[in-house]
């Protein structure tokens, strides 16, 4: 038997379609199906799958609570959220519950297969929308912390952002090229300015020249 998968999805047509497609993979097999998070936690304990494909918004016990219950008993089990929604509440709820991946239901099936293989290697797999949400939240958290703290070493990503700013690139241009939100770039810029104890972009660039981060 190859990769054992538990499907948790409350829409029958969606669940049946996924089962057919997954079972067509030579090294994957759906070993169980559930339409409620409560059943999912019990089935995971009984079936010992390698991966759980978890719907997030379900009647009864939702995917966030079910994932939390599963990970509490089986911390090494990989859970991939497959959701119709990419809002912050669901993404961060699943992240805090211990998910290994988050995809939207409009993704190609090949992407789901790739996500399964990725999480089994101990990595995470996030759709671009989910990745942006998590980066934004991390940026906001770090900005709150840094509001009371100045100084600190610049990371390589900090240095790269300074170089782009020195080239005259706007936050919007940098965000678009890196597939991130403007809020994320602006938050990183504020943190860098606090680390270097400067108040303006011009001062930041002068600091970068002195430190050899950018050429004069």
Secondary structure, 3 states (H helix, E strand, C coil): CCEEEEEECCCHHHHHHHHHHHHCCCCEEEEEEECCHHHHHHHHHHHCCCEEEECCCCCCCCHHHHHHHHHHHCCCCEEEEEECCCCHHHHHHHHHHCCCEEEECCCCHHHHHHHHHHHHCCCCEECHHHHHHHHHHHHHHHHHHHCCCCCCCCCHHHHHHHHHHHCCCCHHHHHHHHCCCHHHHHHHHHHHHHHHCCCCHHHHHHHHHHCCCCCC
